[in-house]
């Protein structure tokens, strides 16, 4: 393989790694909850924060912030998230890198100095990988059901810590 072709391959790999880094621009979102209250009402929304004795939830339908006292909570269901985008991103990255490496090693002599072959085969491999990865990651995880009513104070503190780790803003006073 010629030196110029290697430079383009390395450049393409670096660009893909930077472009597909999910943590660069990701904004953390709180867990999606369904809260069944002791009075029979049900609230669904994103967990924004966990305070000392309450949950701050942005309701899904109205987008209003609700503060729900932990004493009024019977059951909290943490809904599982789909891993579609994570699977698609990982599949795209692996497909692109694999296709570029294979084309680079097998066809380096025939392609000459043109980097277009690396990039176009990388894009094709990436598209296939994204579709496969997205389909694999489409199924959401099973929901977690946490019973709150009737728990001791120490058990409720543990539940609040679990929920705090899944909140959009985990550290709030």
N, C-alpha and C positions, 0 to 999 in steps of 0.2 A: 504494500500500500504506500502511496506517495505521501510525503510529509504534509502537503497541502490538504489532502483528503482527511488525514488524521485531525488536523486543526478544526476542520468543519464538523467532524464527528464529535469532538470534545465540546465545541461551541454549542452544537445542537443539544447535547446531553445537559450542559449547564443551563441552557435556556429552558428546557423541559423541567428540570428540577426546580428552578426558581418559579416558573409559571404554575406548577402544580403543587407548590407548597401550600397546603391547606391552612396552616397556622399563620401565614403572613397577614392575611386580610380577614381572618375569621373573627366574628364577633360572637362571644359566647351567648347562647340562648339558654334560658332556664328550662327545666323539665316541664313537660306538659302533664298537668294533673287533673284528676277528677276527684273532687272532695265531696263526700257525702256527709252532710251535717246531722247532728243529733235530732234536729227538728224535721228531718226528711228532705230538706232542700238539697239540691245538687249544684255544684259550681265547677265549671271546667275552664281551665286557663293555664297561663304560663306562670311558673313560680318565680317571682321577682326577688324576694328576700324572705329570710326567716328572722323574726325578731325574738325577744325573750320568751314571749308566750303567745305569739301569733304568726300567721303566714300572710305575706303580701302577695296577692295573685292578680295578674292582669286577665280579666275575664275574656274568653275567646270571642264571644258574640258582640258584646258592647265595647270592648277594649277599655273598660273602666277598671281602675285599681280598687281591689277590695281587700280589706283587712279582716281576716277571719281568726277569731280567738281559738287557740288550740283546745280549750274546754268545750267548744261547740262542734268539734270535729269527731265524727264517728269512724270513718274509713277514708284513707288517702290511697288513690290508685295512681301510680306513676306509669304513664303510658310509654311504651317502647318506641324508639325513633327508628325510622327507616335508615339504612346505611347505603342508600342508592348512590348519593354523590361521592361518598368515600370510596365505594366499590368502583364507580365509574372513573374517578381520578386515579386510583391505584392501577386499574386495568389499562387506562390510557398510558400511564407512565411505563408500565411493564411492556405493553405492546409496542410502544414507540421505541424504547431502548432495545428490545429484542429484535425488532425489524431492522433498526439501523445497524445493529451489530452484525446481524446475519448478512445484510446486503453489503456492509463494509468489508467483511471478510471474504465473502464469496465472489463479489463482483467488482472488487477494487480495481483490478487491471482493466476491465472493460469500460468502467465509468470514467476513467481518466481523472481530470481535475474538477469535474462538475460535482458540486455538493448536492445538487437537486435530487439525485437518486436517493441519498441518505434521508433527506427531509421528506420526500414524497412517500417512500416506503415506511418511514417512521410515522407519518400521518395515517397511512392505511392501517398499520399495525396498531396505532393508538386508537383509531376509531373502532376497530374490532374489539380491542381490549376494553374500551369504555362501555360498549354494549354488553359484553359478557360480565364485566365487573358490576355494572349497574343492575343487571338482572339478578345476579347473585346477592347483591346487597339490598334488593327491594323489599324483602320480607322483614317486617319490624320485629324487634325483640319482644318477648312476652312481657306483659305489664306486671309491675310489682304491686301487690296489695298489702297495705299496712293498716292494721287495726289500731286505732288510737283510744277509743272509748274503753274505759275500765282498766287502763294501764296505770302502773305506779308512776310517781314523779320521776324516778330515775330512768324508767323505761321511756317516758315521754321525752326526757332530755336526750336520750340516744336517738329517738325518732327525729327530733328536731335537728340533731347533728347530721343525720343521713340526708334530710331534706335540705339543710344549709349547703351541703356539698353539691347539690344539684340546682341551686338557685342561680339566677342570672348575676346577682350581686351577693356573693357568699359572705362577705365581711361587712356587716352593717350593725350599728348600735341602736 
